[in-house]
Amino acid sequence: MPNQRPRAAFEPLPPDLDVPALVESTPNFQWAPKFHCNAIDAKGLESFEKLVQLHVVLGGMPLVVGGFNERLDNSLFSEKWLRGEYATKSETARNLTTKTNLPLTIGHYLKNMPLLTNQWNSFNYKEPNRQRIYLKDIDCPQQWHDYLKSVLPPFLFYLNQPDVAESSSNQEQATGVGDLMSCLPSSMRAENLMCYIGHEGTYTPAHQEMCASLGQNIMVEASDGLMEYGKVTKPGSSIWFMTESKDRHVVSEYWLSKLGHDIDVEDHFAQINAWKGAPFKTYIVEQRPGDFILVPPMAAHQVWNRGTRTMKVAWNRTTADTLKLALDEALPHARMVCRDEQYKNKAIVYYSLGHYSSLLAKGPATHTQATKKLQADFAKLFSLYTGILLSESFQNDMPDEKEIELIPFDGSITCSYCRSNLFNRFLTCPWCVGDENDTLKWVEQFTWEELTGRHEMWRQQIRLFSAGKTSLLPAFSEARAQMVKKSPAQICQEQLKRRPWVDISKPIYEKIEDESSDSETSTPAWKRRKGNTNEERGRCHICKCTEPMWKLASCSICHVHYCYGSLFRAFNIQPQDTMETDAWVCPKCEKRCSCAACRRNPTMSPSEPMSTLLGHDTTAFADPRSVESLIDFRQSNIRWLKKAGDDEIGRLMRHQQEAEETRDQVVNSSIQLEEYPQVAARPVAVVHLEGHEPARRSTDYEEIPIDPALENFDGSSLTLESIIGINQ
């Protein structure tokens, strides 16, 4: 069994929690920026869109816009209307106590919400066996969808398609970046406009929005403390704990090393003391009806519901900026825990380019502000598309694969192992049976000529609006020739030749002896052999185990072998990192090997793992031809961390330093949150009334502020003793 960290226990929030007092008394807590929606009308949609781009998308900080309850129809967004229209509609609620699904009707759930709420008080709220029933991820009523679409900023709404429109003054203007999911054919879109109805004590564990998308969440209704159906209600609200995008690496390491949980699994609601002891800033929001929360990409957050009832509508948006984060970072993390990729990110890139190309082709020749915005996103998407094609390119000095099967693209094919959505090229087994190393066959969903032809067409289109400045935008053949590392498709080609192949139509058998009888006179038995016992083998420099050569990485200098499991756990080296280069240099030659023998060498500087790996059992998805055959992901790297001294503080500080370097790369801007007047009664971070001193530091996009405690960080707040309820 893998070694595991102590796991922080779930501890609920008390019903009488004083949130303002908590924020004011905790150094690394602060209110999320908030202003009234009337300020959007005063400043204009274009100014607000720029603010969202700079503050939420690029700045990576949450933002709250309040006051939308004044624009909502209270007769429509109400418990009474929902019960009247959808009382008999069956849904699946989540029993958070038992972590099981519970089928029920909306009417039954709404009727029993006071009972579920009133079971909790300040004395029994920690009892583990009481019911917490959360009606989450249910379809949003069409009437609510239509009304919200009419009152919320268009560029932030669900499936709003990027477009260019004419204003009343015949001046061209952009209707907003929109949601690039809308560019997919309707059959390929992921439906993510959902409703969440919860009572006191229901919650959403700490997580990041799927595929690095942008989160939008508006509370449309909540109980107000008055009588309903002869019963007294308790005022409803939701408490949010939120982080910044730049802190995603230190948040992940803190979750792993200190709390014993993986934030990518989304199964732990962190207790207040864990947030207090965290080495990063935490934004707090007490969401009430009309509060519209914008969640940055890859920013961890968790939500706790209070009172008799809260009703929220939430959705996600995908933009050119979030797609880059998804492809570079979020999806590799999701693959490690075998999470489904529901958003078809590569397909979104492809279809969005087609949509943008059409818009720009029919648009005016003049470079207005609207067309410049479209051109910028078009160029970002084109860069992502180039990377996708390069990753699927075959080896240049080898003839193209023969007999590639062509099937129509419908966006539904996913990897059998890592659950990723497959865009074009992939390997499949036409007659896969059992767990044999059967032959694999290449399949395409588009012809390669079609994909490269569109690449050149879109490149030429960029050349037109960039005045021919294409020196940094080479043709695809040139980009392929400039690649230093092997593409994943090329790695697959080589590994298929390197790994043993068994013809399932001609099974190999070997003789075994019957141990229950005299071996000299017994009749020999036979069993099917799964591999080639005569294949070349080598010994791992670290673990000393003998493995087939295709399961080992060999140094191009000293020819020492390392097994992929040791590389992964001790040095954070993925198998692809060694396979993508022709001249891989091992940790021993780099003078950073951390095995017992090398540690005795005074010239060595033993490597310390960059992050904690708790280990995940992915055997349920494993395929003998996948990376699972090279690494047992059930094993953690705790032993290697302890050997290196288990410097949790050092790792957290390194991740925090990376976060600050990322912060410094945020673009400069003249737009400030100070332009949007404060309407909250309590202090709101980075927002202040015009003509008054700021309640807290104001936002300066030339130097985004950080928590002063982090600048003099000495690790004193990271002791486990400060986090109560630790279980083994």
Secondary structure, DSSP 8 states (H G I E B T S, - for coil): ------EE------TT--HHHHHHH-TTEEE--EEETHHHHHH-HHHHHHHIIIIIIIS---EEEE-GGGTS-TTTSSHHHHHHHHTT-EEEEEETTTTEEEEEEHHHHHHHHHHHHHT--TTTTT-TTS--EEEEEEE--HHHHHHHHHHS-GGGSTT----EEE-TTS-EEE-----GGGGS-GGG-----EEEEE-TT-EEEEE--GGG-EEEEEEEEE--SSEETTEE----EEEEEE--GGGHHHHHHHIIIII---TTT------HHHHHT-SS-EEEEEE-TT-EEEE-TT--EEEEEESS-EEEEEEEE--HHHHHHIIIIIHHHHHHTT----S-HHHHHHHHHHHHHHHHHHS-SS--HHHHHHHHHHHHHHHHHHHHHHHT---TTS---SS-EE----S--B-TTT--B--S-EEE-TT--TT-----EEEESS-HHHHHHHHHHHHHHHHHHTTT--TTS--HHHHHHT--S--HHHHHHHHHHHS----TTS-EEEEE--TTS-TTTS--EEEEE-S-TTS-EEEBTTT--EEEGGGEEE-TTT--EEEHHHHHHHH---HHHHHT-SS---TTTTT---SHHHHT-TT------SS-------TTT--TTSGGGT--TTS-SHHHHHHTT--HHHHHHHHHHHHHHHHTTS---S--GGGS----SS--TB---TTS--SS-B--TTS----HHHHT--SGGG-GGGS--EE-
